[in-house]
Amino acid sequence: METVSKVSTKGQVVIPAELRKRHHLEPGEDVRIFEYGEVICLAPMVKDAVGAAYGSLPAGPSLAEELRQERGQDFAGE
């Protein structure tokens, strides 16, 4: 979606209702504003960083399992 919004004399910009609904933005919520080269980006703040990151890495053996396997090999090699 692309839209045009004017910057007010106070530096305010209106986020279209469709985008606010899609990204669950409510009045008073914080958003991140950052530069990416020549582009100004606005992004919703992540409310639950751990929950948002959960599942983003491929599943594999746990660290404990890796240590058990590694130590088991060490003991077998002695």
Phi, psi and omega per residue, in radians:
M1 nan 2.393 3.071
E2 -2.295 2.398 3.136
T3 -2.570 2.932 3.133
V4 -2.041 2.395 3.099
S5 -2.417 2.492 3.128
K6 -1.564 2.622 3.042
V7 -1.561 2.200 -3.126
S8 -1.324 3.012 3.108
T9 -1.110 -0.350 3.097
K10 -1.610 0.048 -3.139
G11 1.454 0.227 -3.122
Q12 -1.535 2.567 3.105
V13 -2.258 2.404 3.116
V14 -1.514 2.263 3.032
I15 -1.607 2.152 -3.107
P16 -0.959 2.530 -3.097
A17 -0.958 -0.703 -3.133
E18 -1.026 -0.743 3.126
L19 -1.233 -0.693 3.107
R20 -1.053 -0.739 3.130
K21 -1.174 -0.792 -3.100
R22 -1.064 -0.618 -3.088
H23 -1.818 0.216 3.063
H24 0.953 0.754 3.113
L25 -1.554 2.185 3.122
E26 -1.935 2.693 3.099
P27 -0.947 2.373 3.123
G28 1.571 -0.160 3.131
E29 -1.295 2.622 3.098
D30 -1.465 2.570 3.018
V31 -2.278 2.663 3.070
R32 -1.559 2.424 3.044
I33 -2.170 2.188 -3.115
F34 -2.581 2.830 3.108
E35 -1.710 2.466 3.029
Y36 -2.278 1.581 -3.018
G37 1.176 -2.132 3.138
E38 -1.631 0.138 -3.061
V39 -1.873 2.396 3.029
I40 -1.677 2.170 -3.095
C41 -1.951 2.525 3.091
L42 -2.215 2.227 -3.084
A43 -2.397 2.489 3.073
P44 -1.079 2.534 3.057
M45 -1.266 2.474 3.089
V46 -1.376 2.103 -3.090
K47 -1.360 -0.589 -3.116
D48 -2.308 1.538 -3.051
A49 -1.057 -0.691 -3.131
V50 -1.156 -0.795 3.127
G51 -1.107 -0.672 -3.140
A52 -1.181 -0.595 -3.113
A53 -1.464 -0.359 -3.084
Y54 -1.011 2.247 3.113
G55 1.518 -0.011 -3.111
S56 -1.383 -0.316 3.096
L57 -1.800 2.609 3.131
P58 -1.132 2.507 3.122
A59 -1.240 2.535 3.118
G60 -2.793 -3.041 3.127
P61 -1.131 2.571 3.122
S62 -1.235 2.850 3.106
L63 -1.054 -0.696 3.127
A64 -1.067 -0.745 3.131
E65 -1.131 -0.720 3.103
E66 -1.068 -0.743 3.126
L67 -1.120 -0.736 3.108
R68 -1.035 -0.795 -3.136
Q69 -1.117 -0.763 -3.118
E70 -1.129 -0.801 -3.131
R71 -1.195 -0.621 3.089
G72 -1.081 -0.688 3.112
Q73 -1.196 -0.663 3.118
D74 -1.097 -0.780 -3.128
F75 -1.174 -0.628 -3.135
A76 -1.209 -0.512 -3.094
G77 -1.459 -0.184 -3.104
E78 -1.454 nan nan
